Amino acid sequence: MESPARTADLGASATAASTGRTARFERPTAPPMLTAMTRCSWSPTGSGTRHRLSYATTDGLYQSVELENHIRRLHRAVGNAVVDDKTLVFGAGSTQLINALVHALSSDADADASPPARVVATVPYYPPYRTQTAMFDGREYRWGGTTAAWADASRNSSDGSRFVEFVTSPNNPGALLRTAVLRGSAVIADHAYYWPHFTHIAAPADEDVMLFTMSKPSGHAGSRLGWALVRDEKVAKRAYEYVQNSIMGASRGTQLRMLGIVKVMVANLHGKDDIFGFEHDVMRSRWRRLSAVVSRSRRISLQRIMPQYCTYFNRVREPSPAYAWVKCERKTTTATRR
């Protein structure tokens, strides 16, 4: 699809409250109707009204600037991510952005004679890191397995090895805050669970590339909206073009619905209807009950998570992880066939 010379600001501020860094992207060619919702007369009998949801949103882009602004407000209020020097890129859930970011961080094979980047992760990891990388089979990258297999190679990278490392923090199911293992790797920090109802917020995350999803803070998993916070404008532009070229941007209907939800979330933070306060109470209660049941068993155990100070709640919070990591304590025996 050809794009005109004019450019539009993907991270442009629609209100004075947004101070995110500006990044410039080419305006996509959109159909004649550029408004988000256009009204026109239509009826088989010659009467009636038809409403059309356009392909484009603000300034002919595929992303809602107002939703960007409110997501920034949410992160600032929660204190779980630095957003002021980063560009937002929306996707159909964070799942789509997994490969979009791998693509964006891998060098162009036509312009770079170096070998493909190796995409790696530390066990246990989210399976789509591996399955998507293998399925799309890009010439710029290959699935490289676990970080443990490449720890020595990253310390002695004289062979020109390059790595794209997924770091899940907090980890699923261990609920541990993690950092990169390989030295010099291009890191995609998956912070899907870095919200105060799942874990303590120690400080705002500030990696160069961070991944979030709407399914975790509000539970709207089926709406399929994820976003990446990217410091480097070239990387952000390449990820944005990946989404633009594959699905013409995240669903505009989804963006409108999620805008309404994020507005309500932001308006009620630290109040009686604070979604994170409510969700933490529910998750903490479930963790207490599960821990009490498992503690009576000699065969299985749960991971130990200590209460820690949370900057969002301004107090020490009890553990409330999203998942339990159940360990079998029973020794295995090898049966001998006679």
SVG drawing of the C-alpha trace seen along z (x, -y; Angstrom):
<svg xmlns="http://www.w3.org/2000/svg" viewBox="-39 -21 75 82">
<polyline fill="none" stroke="black" stroke-width="0.4" points="0.0,0.0 1.5,-3.3 1.8,-6.1 1.8,-9.8 4.7,-12.0 2.8,-13.6 3.5,-12.1 1.4,-11.9 2.4,-11.6 1.6,-8.2 2.3,-9.4 0.9,-12.9 -0.7,-14.5 -4.5,-14.9 -4.5,-16.6 -2.0,-18.6 -1.7,-15.7 0.2,-13.5 4.0,-14.1 5.0,-10.9 7.8,-11.2 6.8,-12.1 7.5,-9.6 6.8,-10.1 5.3,-7.5 4.1,-7.6 0.3,-8.2 -1.3,-5.0 -3.5,-5.4 -7.0,-5.3 -10.4,-5.1 -12.1,-8.4 -14.0,-8.3 -11.3,-9.3 -13.6,-9.9 -13.9,-7.2 -17.6,-7.1 -19.4,-8.4 -23.1,-8.7 -24.9,-8.4 -28.3,-7.6 -29.0,-4.1 -32.0,-1.8 -33.3,0.6 -36.5,-1.5 -34.7,-4.8 -34.9,-5.8 -32.9,-5.0 -29.4,-5.6 -26.2,-3.6 -23.2,-4.1 -19.7,-3.2 -16.7,-2.6 -13.7,-3.8 -10.4,-2.0 -8.5,-5.0 -8.7,-6.9 -6.9,-10.2 -5.1,-11.8 -5.7,-8.9 -3.7,-6.5 -4.6,-3.0 -4.2,-3.9 -6.4,-5.9 -4.3,-8.8 -6.8,-9.2 -6.3,-5.6 -2.6,-6.0 -2.9,-9.0 -5.0,-7.1 -2.7,-4.1 0.1,-6.4 -1.9,-7.9 -2.7,-4.4 1.0,-3.5 2.0,-6.7 -0.7,-6.4 0.1,-2.7 3.9,-3.4 4.7,-0.2 6.3,-1.6 8.2,-4.7 6.3,-5.9 7.5,-9.5 10.4,-8.6 8.6,-5.7 6.3,-5.2 3.2,-3.0 2.5,-0.3 -0.9,1.5 -1.5,5.1 -4.2,7.7 -3.2,8.8 0.4,9.0 0.5,12.3 0.7,10.5 3.4,8.2 5.7,11.0 6.7,11.6 6.3,8.0 9.0,7.1 11.2,10.0 11.0,8.7 11.6,5.1 14.7,6.0 16.3,8.3 18.5,6.8 17.5,6.7 19.0,9.7 19.4,7.8 21.4,5.0 23.4,7.0 25.6,10.0 25.6,11.2 23.9,14.4 20.2,14.4 19.5,13.4 18.8,16.2 15.6,15.8 15.9,17.2 14.1,17.3 14.7,18.7 12.7,21.7 9.8,21.7 8.7,19.4 5.5,18.5 5.2,21.1 4.4,18.6 7.9,17.2 9.1,20.4 6.1,21.4 5.7,18.0 9.4,17.7 9.4,21.1 6.2,20.7 7.0,17.4 10.6,18.6 12.0,15.2 15.3,15.0 16.4,12.4 15.9,14.6 15.8,18.2 14.6,19.9 17.7,20.5 16.2,22.3 16.9,21.5 19.3,18.9 21.1,21.6 22.4,23.0 23.9,19.7 25.3,18.2 28.9,18.9 28.3,17.7 27.0,14.3 30.2,13.8 32.4,14.8 30.5,13.5 33.5,13.3 31.5,15.3 29.1,12.3 26.2,14.1 23.2,11.8 20.4,12.6 16.8,11.4 15.9,12.4 12.4,12.6 12.4,11.8 9.1,12.5 8.8,10.4 7.0,11.4 7.5,14.9 4.6,17.3 4.2,19.4 7.0,18.6 5.9,14.9 9.6,13.8 10.8,10.5 13.5,11.3 16.2,9.6 18.1,10.5 20.5,13.4 22.6,12.9 25.0,10.1 24.4,7.7 21.1,9.2 18.2,7.2 15.6,7.6 11.8,7.9 10.6,7.4 7.2,9.1 5.5,7.3 2.0,8.8 1.7,9.6 3.5,6.5 0.3,5.0 -0.3,4.5 -3.1,7.2 -0.6,9.9 2.7,8.7 4.3,5.9 5.4,2.9 9.0,2.2 9.7,-0.6 8.6,-1.6 10.0,0.8 12.2,-1.0 13.6,1.4 14.0,0.4 11.2,2.7 8.3,3.6 5.2,5.6 1.8,5.3 -1.7,6.7 -5.2,5.5 -6.1,9.1 -4.2,8.8 -5.2,5.5 -8.9,5.6 -9.5,9.3 -10.6,8.4 -8.6,11.2 -11.1,11.8 -11.0,8.2 -7.4,8.8 -5.5,5.6 -1.9,5.5 0.7,2.7 4.5,2.3 6.4,-0.6 9.5,-1.1 12.3,-3.6 14.0,-3.5 11.8,-5.2 13.2,-3.0 12.2,0.2 8.8,-1.3 8.2,-2.2 9.1,1.2 6.8,2.9 4.0,0.5 4.4,1.3 4.3,5.0 0.9,4.6 -0.2,2.2 0.7,4.5 -0.7,7.7 -4.1,6.6 -4.2,2.8 -3.8,2.1 -5.6,3.3 -9.4,3.3 -10.8,-0.2 -13.9,1.2 -11.7,2.8 -9.8,-0.4 -13.0,-2.3 -14.2,0.2 -10.9,0.3 -10.7,-3.5 -14.0,-3.5 -12.6,-0.8 -9.3,-2.5 -11.0,-5.8 -13.0,-4.1 -10.0,-2.4 -8.0,-5.6 -10.9,-7.6 -11.3,-5.1 -7.6,-4.4 -7.1,-4.5 -10.8,-4.9 -13.5,-2.5 -14.0,-1.1 -10.2,-0.7 -10.0,2.3 -6.5,3.2 -7.6,3.1 -10.5,5.3 -8.6,7.8 -5.8,8.0 -8.2,8.8 -9.7,11.6 -6.4,13.1 -4.9,12.9 -8.0,14.7 -7.6,17.5 -3.9,17.8 -4.5,18.1 -7.0,20.9 -4.8,22.8 -1.8,22.5 -3.8,23.8 -4.9,26.9 -1.4,27.6 0.3,27.2 -1.5,30.3 0.1,32.4 3.5,34.1 3.4,34.9 3.1,31.4 4.2,27.9 3.9,24.3 6.5,21.7 7.3,19.5 6.5,15.9 7.2,13.4 5.2,10.3 6.9,7.3 6.4,3.5 4.4,2.2 4.7,-1.4 1.1,-1.4 -0.5,-0.4 2.2,-2.2 2.4,0.8 3.7,4.3 1.3,6.5 0.6,10.2 1.3,12.5 -1.4,12.9 0.2,14.5 -1.8,15.3 -0.6,18.9 0.6,21.5 3.8,23.5 3.1,26.9 6.1,29.1 5.9,32.8 7.8,33.7 7.4,37.4 10.6,39.2 10.2,41.1 11.2,44.7 12.3,46.6 10.3,49.7 12.3,52.8 10.6,55.2 11.2,58.9"/>
</svg>
